Amino acid sequence: MNSCSFCRIITRQAHGYIIDENDLVITFLSLENHPLVVPKQHIADIYSLDDVTGHVMMSTLIKIANTVKNRMACEGVYITQANEAAAGQDVFHLHFHVYPRWHNIPLQTTRVDDTTRAALYERLKNVAN
């Protein structure tokens, strides 16, 4: 799907800070600088998610959550996922946000510059299996 920004990253038609990838799932940094766990197949929302891809996504989420926790030394990890515009979904390709969290530090939800994203990419790339 050429109109889908995530599909363009998956097919390497657009740059993405890819920190993990397997046959079914890819993880890259969001514009707000936290990992997104995304199926490689264009699946619009959780209602269309098949069991096999769902299983691999959950395994990937666990791996990415552990990587974020360990490499960022955060106090917790917040995982979100929205379906349809009424729930706040703005990219209509299924994805999970993995936010590092610390006590008394507000959630980062604004875009960051490319230098900041590149620095986090260096910390998170080469995720261990």
Secondary structure, DSSP 8 states (H G I E B T S, - for coil): -TT-HHHHHHTTSS---EEEE-SSEEEEE-TTSSEEEEESS---SGGG--HHHHHHHHHHHHHHHHHHHHHHT-SEEEEE---SGGGT--SSS--EEEEEE-TT-----S---HHHHHHHHHHH-S---
